[in-house]
Amino acid sequence: MAKAFASQGDLTEKKTTFIEVGPGIYAFTAEGDPNSGVIIGDETVMVVEAQATPRLAQKVIDCIRSVTDKPISHVVLTHYHAVRVLGASAFGALQVIMSEKARSMVAERGQEDWDSEFGRFPRLFQGHESIPGLTWPTTTFNDRMSVYLGKRRIDIMQLGRAHTAGDAVVHVPDANVMFTGDIVEYHSACYCGDGHFHDWPATLKRIRAFDLDAIAPGRGDALIGKPMVNAALDATKDFVRSTYLSAARVALRGGTLKQAWDAVRAECDPKFANFAIYEHCLPFNVARAYDEAQGIDTPRIWTAERDRQMWAALQG
């Protein structure tokens, strides 16, 4: 029997957690669904990642209201993917922050990504009727910027390409806590369909150099303590390298995409098959790795039609 397309068969509601990862800093996690973060300042609150719809964003807001009544002033979006950004309107924030590159990707491929992800993740788009349209930032930056919530400084930085070309991380220096977006995952597959395999390990190395006390990853449990942080960085690097090298060996000798798929499965299944969204991500990851090995630097845009064609060729 053919596998259900992407995550269409995953209709089970996930249990959410809201855990403090540093003083006044929280991670909202949901068993492998996209995470969000909360940073409480002297007078206002910053949210990291907006969820896929205003309905899902309300779950984050409810958690915030369980710990503070301070208004939400900023939403930071680490990249452009629909499941991360389309709930932003629920927060009513004065500033919505993205890297300049991420904003350009909204302009270039934001609608196609929305249409694509809507087909892949039906459970995450419950209440999609309330999405007012594409999410555009009010503030952009190149390289880095700092936001002050009173005395609390928050550094928003581009450390290199990885999950996308516009990735940003959010660092709270007083607690040495970082929100990495999907550059780092924990017991969840990395989605590499818009990724940059060559650059990703170096970006992880730059994150490791912060010697962090905690990370809130893009998916999976909050990582508290240096041993857990380093284990997640190691596993993410292994996932990315194992996927790319297996596919690249096939592509560089003139093999087919299907042969690259078989090679990646042979290498990655024994190590990662129990990770969240592994089967969902694998075809997209192999297709992108195959392209990058052939010198295609800018990931091709995924459309709902391309998604289905690729899935039928590999997972069908």
Secondary structure in CASP SS format (residue, H / E / C, confidence):
PFRMAT SS
TARGET T0000
AUTHOR 0000-0000-0000
METHOD secondary structure of the structure
MODEL  1
M C 1.00
A C 1.00
K C 1.00
A C 1.00
F C 1.00
A C 1.00
S C 1.00
Q C 1.00
G C 1.00
D C 1.00
L C 1.00
T C 1.00
E C 1.00
K C 1.00
K C 1.00
T C 1.00
T E 1.00
F E 1.00
I E 1.00
E E 1.00
V E 1.00
G E 1.00
P C 1.00
G C 1.00
I E 1.00
Y E 1.00
A E 1.00
F E 1.00
T E 1.00
A E 1.00
E C 1.00
G C 1.00
D E 1.00
P E 1.00
N E 1.00
S E 1.00
G E 1.00
V E 1.00
I E 1.00
I E 1.00
G C 1.00
D C 1.00
E C 1.00
T C 1.00
V E 1.00
M E 1.00
V E 1.00
V E 1.00
E C 1.00
A C 1.00
Q C 1.00
A C 1.00
T C 1.00
P H 1.00
R H 1.00
L H 1.00
A H 1.00
Q H 1.00
K H 1.00
V H 1.00
I H 1.00
D H 1.00
C H 1.00
I H 1.00
R H 1.00
S C 1.00
V C 1.00
T C 1.00
D C 1.00
K C 1.00
P C 1.00
I E 1.00
S E 1.00
H E 1.00
V E 1.00
V E 1.00
L C 1.00
T C 1.00
H C 1.00
Y C 1.00
H C 1.00
A H 1.00
V H 1.00
R H 1.00
V H 1.00
L C 1.00
G C 1.00
A H 1.00
S H 1.00
A H 1.00
F H 1.00
G C 1.00
A C 1.00
L C 1.00
Q E 1.00
V E 1.00
I E 1.00
M E 1.00
S E 1.00
E H 1.00
K H 1.00
A H 1.00
R H 1.00
S H 1.00
M H 1.00
V H 1.00
A H 1.00
E H 1.00
R H 1.00
G H 1.00
Q H 1.00
E H 1.00
D H 1.00
W H 1.00
D H 1.00
S H 1.00
E H 1.00
F H 1.00
G H 1.00
R H 1.00
F C 1.00
P H 1.00
R H 1.00
L H 1.00
F H 1.00
Q C 1.00
G C 1.00
H H 1.00
E H 1.00
S H 1.00
I C 1.00
P C 1.00
G C 1.00
L C 1.00
T C 1.00
W C 1.00
P C 1.00
T C 1.00
T E 1.00
T E 1.00
F E 1.00
N C 1.00
D C 1.00
R E 1.00
M E 1.00
S E 1.00
V E 1.00
Y E 1.00
L E 1.00
G C 1.00
K C 1.00
R E 1.00
R E 1.00
I E 1.00
D E 1.00
I E 1.00
M E 1.00
Q C 1.00
L C 1.00
G C 1.00
R C 1.00
A C 1.00
H C 1.00
T C 1.00
A C 1.00
G C 1.00
D C 1.00
A C 1.00
V E 1.00
V E 1.00
H E 1.00
V E 1.00
P C 1.00
D C 1.00
A C 1.00
N C 1.00
V E 1.00
M E 1.00
F E 1.00
T E 1.00
G E 1.00
D C 1.00
I C 1.00
V C 1.00
E C 1.00
Y C 1.00
H C 1.00
S E 1.00
A C 1.00
C C 1.00
Y C 1.00
C C 1.00
G C 1.00
D C 1.00
G C 1.00
H C 1.00
F C 1.00
H C 1.00
D C 1.00
W H 1.00
P H 1.00
A H 1.00
T H 1.00
L H 1.00
K H 1.00
R H 1.00
I H 1.00
R H 1.00
A C 1.00
F C 1.00
D C 1.00
L C 1.00
D C 1.00
A E 1.00
I E 1.00
A E 1.00
P E 1.00
G C 1.00
R C 1.00
G C 1.00
D C 1.00
A C 1.00
L E 1.00
I E 1.00
G C 1.00
K H 1.00
P H 1.00
M H 1.00
V H 1.00
N H 1.00
A H 1.00
A H 1.00
L H 1.00
D H 1.00
A H 1.00
T H 1.00
K H 1.00
D H 1.00
F H 1.00
V H 1.00
R H 1.00
S H 1.00
T H 1.00
Y H 1.00
L H 1.00
S H 1.00
A H 1.00
A H 1.00
R H 1.00
V H 1.00
A H 1.00
L H 1.00
R C 1.00
G C 1.00
G C 1.00
T C 1.00
L H 1.00
K H 1.00
Q H 1.00
A H 1.00
W H 1.00
D H 1.00
A H 1.00
V H 1.00
R H 1.00
A H 1.00
E H 1.00
C H 1.00
D H 1.00
P H 1.00
K H 1.00
F H 1.00
A C 1.00
N C 1.00
F C 1.00
A E 1.00
I C 1.00
Y H 1.00
E H 1.00
H H 1.00
C H 1.00
L H 1.00
P H 1.00
F H 1.00
N H 1.00
V H 1.00
A H 1.00
R H 1.00
A H 1.00
Y H 1.00
D H 1.00
E H 1.00
A H 1.00
Q C 1.00
G C 1.00
I C 1.00
D C 1.00
T C 1.00
P C 1.00
R C 1.00
I C 1.00
W C 1.00
T C 1.00
A H 1.00
E H 1.00
R H 1.00
D H 1.00
R H 1.00
Q H 1.00
M H 1.00
W H 1.00
A H 1.00
A H 1.00
L H 1.00
Q C 1.00
G C 1.00
END
